[in-house]
Amino acid sequence: MKDASLPRPTRPPDLAPARKPGAAFVDRLPGLALAVAVALVATSLGRLVPVVGGPVSGIVLGVLVAVVARPGARMRPGIAFAGRGVLQAAVVVLGAQLSLGQVLRVGVGSLPVMIVTLAVCLAAAYGIGRRLGVVRDLRTLIGVGTGICGASAIAAVTPIIGAAEAEVAYAVSTIFVFNIAAVLTFPVLGHLLGMGQHAFGLFAGTAVNDMSSVVAAATTYGGPAADYAVVVKLARTLLIIPICLGLAALARRRARTTDAGAAGSGEGLPSRVRVGRLVPWFLGGFLVLAAANTAGLVPSAAHGPLSALAVFLITVALSAIGLSTEPAKLRRAGAAPLLLGGCLWLVVSATSLAVQFLTRYL
């Protein structure tokens, strides 16, 4: 008879079968293919309704597919990769749209409006968001999305703060609602205030978020307003850099504080390691591509395709986020985030007009 007290032999961990080098890629293919398929449909819908655009259509379609089809465990690795890895790649490609020289030519007059509106927006997001009970990551996403450049800013910040898919979905949807409101109301407001073409272009470029909505609102007002608004919008995109660096520093400080009890304060770490981990790789890629474009290393003929690629990658990523979203979590968030988005939209719009008036630009 066998002695029941004897331990059963176990397989040593080092003898476990190793995964093949390409296994992770194969695991990701089904979910990634689903996200790309949803993004292709969303891109077509975005072309039919430019004000809505592909990225917002992607996240809406993704949520619908998640509710109806409920993608299984086989899809999860690819969906997770698309929601994070593809999102980071999209931020890198966004750099190709920026010419630092062009941004500088916008003029010193636009800088106070951009900087003040962003500062006021972030402060309001913190204060009003806390008062409404909106969780930290969600109010951060809505704040940077409203203050900088909508889905692109949300795409850049999400990997840094580690926001949940439901929070990203809610933030993008909130930004979209008030983009539509801006497209419909801003041209009317501009005419009521007697704004000139450049003044309205600055207003649209600082108070509307996604590029498609900026173009839609400014084009309604006039061609010169649209041209100026696009450059202002591109200049706003550069504000992603200091915001991401600041959020990365905060995230690292919180991580050190959390780990201090178990692993010490980390004072012995080399400073170069801290700096290297502070700058996300995709933000570095964004800067490199922007610098290359400024130096003329990116052919002008490639600007259009690269811009389209960036939008499509964001659409794929947001489609994946939609696919992984649980509607129950959105319902539990309630109406507070939407109310926060409305408050920030009004705050940014009023601040943009006030600073223009004070600087005699309006």
Secondary structure as the mmCIF struct_conf table of DSSP 4:
data_model
#
loop_
_struct_conf.conf_type_id
_struct_conf.id
_struct_conf.beg_label_comp_id
_struct_conf.beg_label_asym_id
_struct_conf.beg_label_seq_id
_struct_conf.end_label_comp_id
_struct_conf.end_label_asym_id
_struct_conf.end_label_seq_id
TURN_TY1_P TURN_TY1_P1 ALA A 4 SER A 5
BEND BEND1 LEU A 6 LEU A 6
HELX_LH_PP_P HELX_LH_PP_P1 PRO A 7 PRO A 9
HELX_RH_3T_P HELX_RH_3T_P1 PRO A 13 LEU A 15
BEND BEND2 ALA A 16 ALA A 16
HELX_LH_PP_P HELX_LH_PP_P2 PRO A 17 LYS A 20
TURN_TY1_P TURN_TY1_P2 PRO A 21 GLY A 22
HELX_RH_AL_P HELX_RH_AL_P1 ALA A 23 LEU A 48
BEND BEND3 VAL A 49 VAL A 49
TURN_TY1_P TURN_TY1_P3 PRO A 50 VAL A 52
HELX_RH_AL_P HELX_RH_AL_P2 GLY A 53 VAL A 68
TURN_TY1_P TURN_TY1_P4 ALA A 69 ALA A 69
HELX_RH_3T_P HELX_RH_3T_P2 ALA A 73 MET A 75
HELX_RH_AL_P HELX_RH_AL_P3 ARG A 76 PHE A 81
HELX_RH_PI_P HELX_RH_PI_P1 ALA A 82 VAL A 86
HELX_RH_AL_P HELX_RH_AL_P4 LEU A 87 LEU A 94
HELX_RH_3T_P HELX_RH_3T_P3 GLY A 95 GLN A 97
HELX_RH_AL_P HELX_RH_AL_P5 LEU A 100 LEU A 104
TURN_TY1_P TURN_TY1_P5 ARG A 105 VAL A 106
TURN_TY1_P TURN_TY1_P6 VAL A 108 GLY A 109
HELX_RH_AL_P HELX_RH_AL_P6 SER A 110 LEU A 132
TURN_TY1_P TURN_TY1_P7 GLY A 133 GLY A 133
HELX_RH_AL_P HELX_RH_AL_P7 ARG A 136 VAL A 144
HELX_RH_PI_P HELX_RH_PI_P2 GLY A 145 CYS A 149
TURN_TY1_P TURN_TY1_P8 GLY A 150 GLY A 150
HELX_RH_AL_P HELX_RH_AL_P8 ALA A 151 ILE A 161
TURN_TY1_P TURN_TY1_P9 GLY A 162 GLY A 162
HELX_RH_AL_P HELX_RH_AL_P9 GLU A 165 LEU A 193
TURN_TY1_P TURN_TY1_P10 GLY A 194 GLY A 194
HELX_RH_AL_P HELX_RH_AL_P10 GLN A 197 ALA A 207
BEND BEND4 ASP A 210 ASP A 210
HELX_RH_AL_P HELX_RH_AL_P11 MET A 211 TYR A 221
HELX_RH_AL_P HELX_RH_AL_P12 GLY A 223 THR A 237
TURN_TY1_P TURN_TY1_P11 LEU A 238 LEU A 239
HELX_RH_AL_P HELX_RH_AL_P13 ILE A 240 ALA A 263
TURN_TY1_P TURN_TY1_P12 GLU A 267 GLY A 268
BEND BEND5 LEU A 269 LEU A 269
HELX_RH_AL_P HELX_RH_AL_P14 SER A 271 LEU A 278
BEND BEND6 VAL A 279 VAL A 279
HELX_RH_AL_P HELX_RH_AL_P15 TRP A 281 THR A 294
TURN_TY1_P TURN_TY1_P13 ALA A 295 GLY A 296
BEND BEND7 VAL A 298 VAL A 298
HELX_RH_3T_P HELX_RH_3T_P4 SER A 300 ALA A 302
HELX_RH_AL_P HELX_RH_AL_P16 HIS A 303 LEU A 323
TURN_TY1_P TURN_TY1_P14 SER A 324 SER A 324
HELX_RH_AL_P HELX_RH_AL_P17 PRO A 327 ALA A 333
TURN_TY1_P TURN_TY1_P15 GLY A 334 ALA A 335
HELX_RH_AL_P HELX_RH_AL_P18 ALA A 336 LEU A 358
TURN_TY1_P TURN_TY1_P16 THR A 359 ARG A 360
#
